[in-house]
């Protein structure tokens, strides 16, 4: 919320670097953990290569065991093998978890992780290690992203993080995991918690954006019925239709992400396949929403939104980073669809394909369970259509690769989004159900959830009508009901963002406070202490 760059550096230090050392290392590596916690030893996570992002399993960097069986030689064989976008590396890191193809006697055993010292005590690059700054970015410039290459860097045999695979004194490889790809999925498993971290950071930024935009909308007066500037812009339908659906979707994202965090904390091995799906779905939905929110809030705050001190620019840059980091969003959605189709085929994910009597009436009435059923049917139909589309393409002679990558991309994205939005909505409704029946909070959140579902349906109204799930007249009904709900929710919007619990010193945008006071005298567009406007 305060500084996305700092948050990014912390997640790499404690999650990707420290967490990988904890989970993949053993006692011989864990001695470093206390100094990692104290930030006395800073590390980075070297997975992505210039030529190998989403296909990192095919990376070129090698770790070759020397004939003495006591040292690995870490080597970057080409420009495309440079470790790329490595957070903390350009300035602060002394250590790196380096992913490389493990090679013994000319035989490759797949990607493994190695603890490699990249700077000495004087913060000079170690012999054979080249570290270069990535340069200026469109956002998150407090992050020292770097690119690294290794010229035959020798490290001890014990540098291998050996919880699951090891090499003994005689150079014999052993592993508790069969298959190179399976080993890669295990060594890269920390990316799951990384996706949760990114979603949490972007959701925090989203909440700040909405807090700033709604406070400004409630205080910015402009032309009213009398022709005088006496009406807050929040009273206008234009502002409500832009911001209220974003607020509703944020609550859905929040409950959905909290639920995924709980599943991660449970660490149930029997449910790990589902955890992978949940993490791969929630990160794209939250970060796409963060980008939509930051851009819309910037626009709805007019010229004030364009000032850097009002923070929307930082949020936009951070959202774009979130959309790409720890896996490109659209590619992660391919993973979601692939895993779901596998579960459907095995009978482990039953599909709901038909609407029930009264589902359509819920658009007006706000029956949350009936609305949820509409989203479940959308998910079921989308997965069914994807599956039948795959079969049809292959029956016509196309390869599995061609059908998946060149013919069914739209269906893949639609099915995965449908799954994720159904999951978030379920958790939102579950949170509402835990409130007392007569609670005023329950009534407001029920309206907010109703608006959220209608927003999902409105974005996809052509699909619902095309599938015969809603009558064509609902093309008018859904936006009409959404407008009513925006007007109904709007008076509660300041309380709803207040409930995020963000302290004023973390909001720290002039237009969220006394923006007239901020503009008394020359401020250079800078925030130099809260006394100027709080």
N, C-alpha and C positions, 0 to 999 in steps of 0.2 A: 504493500500500500504506500509506503513512504519512498522506497527506492527499489525499483525492479532490478536494477543492475546488481545491487548489493544482495538482494534475495537470490538472484541467479548464482552468484559466486558462493553463497552459503550452501545452496542445495548441492552444488558440485562438490564442495569440500566435505560435507557431512553425509550426503546420500550417495552420490556416484563414486567418489573416491573412497571416503571412509567406510561407507556401507559395503562397497565391493570388497575392500580389504577385510572387513569383518566377516562377510558371508562366504567369500571364496578362499580366503586365507586360513591359515592355521596358527598355532601358538607362535611359530617362528616369525610371523608377520604382525601378530596382534600387539607386540611390544610398542609399536608405533602409534597405537590408537589413543593413548592418553595425550600425547603431544598434538595429535590431530584435533582432539576435542579442545585443547587449549589454543589452537591455531598457531602453535609453535612450529609445526610442520604443515605446509600447505601442499595440496596435491591436485592433480587433474586426471581426467578420464579420457584416454586416447583410443577411441573406437573408430569414429568416422574417418575415412580417408578421402582425399580429393576425388578419386575416381570411384569410390565405393561408399555410398550413403545407405540407401535402403537395402542394398545387396552386400552388406558388410561381411557376410559369411564367406565371400569370395575375395576378401582383402588380400593385398600383396605383401604387407610387412611380414617378415619371417623371424622366427626365433630358432636358430639352428644349434643343436647340442654339439659342443666340440668333442674331439676324440678322447680328451681326458675325462669326459663325463662329469665335469665339475663346473662348466661355464656354458652359458647361452650366448650366442651372438645375435643381437637385435639389429636388423638391417632394413633400410628403406630402399628397395631395388629400383624405383622409378619415381618420376614426378607425381604420377597419379597415386602413389602409395604414401604421400605425405599425410600425416595425421592433421586433420583440418577442422577448424572451428572449435579448437580445444580451449574451453573456459579455464581461466586462472593461469594458463601456461605462459602468456606473453610477458607477464610481469612478476607474478607472485609465487608460482609453484616451484617447489624443490623436488617433488616426486611426481611420478606418473604411473598410473595403472595402464600399461600398454598391451593392447590386444594384438596378437600376431599368430601366424600359422606356425604351429609347433612341428619341427622337423628333426627326425633322428635317423641318421644313416640314409638320408635321401627319401625316407618315407614320411608322409604328412599325416598328422593325427588331428587336424582341425584347429580351430581358433581357440587359443587359451590366453589367460591374463598373466602378466608379469609385472612385478614391482620394480621400477627403474628410477634411479636417481638421475634427474635432469639438470640440477644446479648444485654447485658446491656451497659451502658455508658462507662464502662471499657473494653468493647469488650470481656467479658466473656459470655459463653453460658448461656442462661436463664434456670432456673430450669425446668427439664424435657426434655430439648432439647439436643440432641446429634449431634455433627457436626464432621465429619471425612473427611480428605483430600482423594481424589480419587487416588492420587499418580501420578507417572511419566507417560506421554503419548507419543505417537509417534510424536506429534506436539502440537503447541499451549500451551506450558508449562508455559506461562505467565498467563494463565487462571486458577483461583483457583476453579476448579471443586470439589464439595464435595457431600457427601451423608448425609442425615439428617433423624433423627427419632424423634418422639414425644411421650413422656410417659405421657399421660393424662395431657396435657398442657391446663390450663384454660385461655380463652380469653373472652373479653366482647361480649355480643350479638351484639354490633355494629361493631364487627370485620368483619362481613359478608359484602362483597361488594354487595351492595343492589340496584343497578340501575334497575335490572330486577326481582329480587326475594327478598323477605324480610320476617321477622318474627317479629310480634308485641309483646307488653309487655305480652300478654296472651299466647304466644307461638303458635300463629296461622300463618301458612305458606301461603304466597301468591306469585304469579308469573304472569308476563305478557306473559310468554312463556309456551305453553302447551307441555308436554312430556319431559322425562328425557334426551333423546338423543338431542332434539332440544336445551335444556338448555345448554348441554355440548358444542355444536357447537358454541353457543354464547359466553360462558365464555372462550373458547379456541380461540376465533377469532383473538386475537393478534398475533397468530402464522402466520397469513397471512402476516402481515407486517414484521414479523421475517424472513419469507422466502425471501421477497424482500431484506431485509438487508443482509442476507447471500449471496444471488446472487450478490449483489452490491460489497460486500467485496471480493468475489472470482473473480469477473470480474476485479476488481482493481489489484488483484494479478496476474491475467492472463496478463494484459497489461504490468505490470512490467517485467514479465518473457520474454515476446516477445521483449520488449525494450532492455533488457540485451542481449538476444540471438542474436538479429539482429545487434545490435551495434558490438558485438564481431565478428559475422560472416563477417561484412564489414571490420573489421580491422585485422583479423587473416589471415596472408598470408601463403600459402603453395604451393606445387608444381604446376607449370603452364606448358604450352606447351614447354617452353625452358628447363624444368627440374629444374629451379630455384624456390625459394620460393617467387614468385611475384604475386600470384593470390589469391584474397580473397575467402574464402570458400563459401561466399554468391553467388559466380558466378557458383558454382557447382549445377547440377541438384539435387544431393542427398540432399543438404541443402535446396534448394528451394522447393522441393516436400514435405519436412518435415514441413517447417515453413510457407510457403505461405497459404496453406489451413487453418492452425490454425489462421492466421491473418484475413483471410476472415470470418471465423466462429465467431471470436471475434467481428467484426463489426456487424454481424447479431445479435449476443447476445446483443450487446450494444443498438442497435435500438429497439430490442424486449423488453428488460428490461425497457428502458425509457418509452416505450408505456404502459407497465404494471404499472409502477409507476404513470403515468398520470391517468390511470383508477382508481387506488387506491385513489389518491388525490381527484378525482371527488366525490367519496363516494356516488354513485347513488344506492339507495336501490333496485331499479328495476333491476339493473345489477349485484347484489351481487353474484348471482350464477355463473355468468361468471367470476367475479373477483376471486372466489375460484379456478376455473379451471385454469385461467391464472397463479396465484401464484403457484399452484401445478405443473404446467408444466415448468415454467421458471426456478425455483430453481434447479431441476435436470439437465436440459440441460446446464445451466451455470456452475454448479459445476462439472459435469462430464467433461465438456470441460476444466475447470481449471486444473483438474487432468491430462488430456491428454496433455495439453500444458506444464505444469510444467515438466512432465516426458520427453516429447520429447525435450524440450529446454535443460534440463539437459544432455540428451544423445548427442545432437548435439553440445554441448559445450565441449565435451570430458572431460578430467581430470579437466579442470578449472571448469566445471559445478559441479564437485563433491566436491569442496571446499565450506564449509559452508558460507564463506564470500560472495560468489556469489549468495546466496539466494534461489536457487532452492529447497533445502531441506525444508526450511520453507514453501515454496509455496506448496510442495507436502503434507506436514502434514496438512496445512490449508485446502487444497482441500478435503482431506479425512474427515476432521471435517465437512466441508460444505455438503458433500455427505450424512452425517448421521444426523446432527443436524436439528431440526425443522421438522423432518419427513424423514425417509429413502427414498432415491430417487425413488427406484423401487416401493415402497409402495405408494408414492405420485402419481406415474404414474398409479397405479391401480385406484386411486381416479379420475384422469383425465378421464380415459376410462369409468368408471362407470357413471360419470356425463354426458359425451358426448353421450353415448348410451341412457340415459334417455331423453336427448334433441332430439336426432334423432327420438326416438319412439313417442315423442310428436309433431313432425313436426317442431321443433324450430331450427334445425341445418341441413339444406339440404345438401345432399352429391353430389359431382361431381364424376361421375364414368367412363366417357369415354374421351379419349384423342381427341383433335381436330386436324384437318389437319394443319400440320406445326409445331406441338408441338415438334416432334422428331427432325426436322430440326434446332430447336432453340438450340440444344446441341452444334452445330457448330457455328451458327449465333449469339448466345448470345442475342436473343430476350427475355428480362427479363419477360415479361408478359406470353409468351408461356412457359417459364421454370417454372414460378410460377404455371401455370395451371397443369403442370406435378405433382408438389407437392400437389396440391389440389386433383387431382385424386388419388394420393397415399393415402392421408388421407381418402378420401371417400371410396375407395376400402378396406382399412384396417379396417375401422369401420364396413363396410358391412360384411366383412369376419368374423370379431369378432362376430357380431350379429348372423349371420347364424350358426357359429360354436357353439355358446351358445345354440341356438335352437336345433341343431342336437344332441348335447350331452344330453340335457334334454329329448328329444324325445326318446332317447335310454335307458332312465331309470335312468340316473345319476341326482343327486341333483344339484340345482343351485350352492351350495357351492363347490361341487366336480368339476363341470365343470369350474367354475371361478378360483379356487385355484389350481387345479391339471391337467387341460387339456388345458386351453387357456392362460397360462401365457405369452408365446412368442407373441401371437397375441395382448394381452393387451399392452405389452411394445411397440410393433411396432406401434400400432394405436396411442398411446399417443405421442410417439416421432414424428410421422408423423404430428400430429396436431401442436405440438410445433414448429417444424422446418418450417412448412408452415406459422405459425403466425409470426415468426421472419423474414422470408424472405419477407413477405408482408410489414412489417414495414421498412425493409432495402430498398426495392424498392420505398416505399413511400417517404423516406428521399431523395433518389436520384432524384425522380420526382420533388422535391421542389427546385432543383438547376437549374440555367440557362442552357438552352439547349446546348449552345456552351462552357460551362465551362470546362476547363481542369480537374477540380476536379470531375466533373460528369463523364467524360470519364474513369478516373482511378477507381472511385467507381463502375461504371458499370462493368468493367472488374473484380473487386474484388467480386462483387455480383454474376457474372457469375461463377466465380471459386467456390464460396460458394455453389451454387446450384449443380454444377457438383460434388462437394465433397459429398453432401448429396446423390446424385444419385449413385455415384461410390461405396459408402459404401453399397448401397442397390441394386446394379445392378442385382443380381440374381433374386430378387423379381420383379423388373420392367420387366425383360425378361420373367420370369415365368408367369406373369400376362398378357403377350402379349402387354404391353404398349410400349416396345421398342424391336426392332429386335435384335437377338443374336449378330449381328455385332457390336452393341453398347458396348458390353463388351470390345472391343478394342477401339472404337471411344471415349468413355467418358474419360478413362485415357489419351488417346492421346491428347485430347483437354485440359485436366487439366494440362498436362505438358507444353503445349504452353502458357497457361495463367499464370502458375507459373513463367515462364521465362519473360513474359510480365509485370507482376506486380512487380517482384523482384526489378527492379531499383527504384521503388517508395516506397519500404518497409520502409526505414528509415524515409521518410516524413510521411508515414502513422502512424508509432508509435509515431513520434514527435507530431502528431495532438492529441494524447491522453492528451497532456498538463501536463505531469508528471514532476515536477521540479527535477533537478539533485540530490538534497539532499534527495529525496525520492527513487531515483533509487539506488544510493549508493552501487553499486557492482563494484569491481575493473575492471572486464572484460568489463564493459560498458564504461570505460574511458581509461586512459593510463595504461594498465595492465603491460607494460614493466617497467614503472616508479614505479609501486607498488612493483615490485620484486627486486628493488635495495636495497640490504641489507636484514637483517632478519626481516620479518614482522610477524612471528608466525601465519600466516594465519588470522590475525586480521585486522579489519578496525579501525585504531586509528586516525581518522581525515581525511578529504577529501584531505588535502594537499599532502598526499602520492601518489595520482593518478589523481586528477582532474586538 
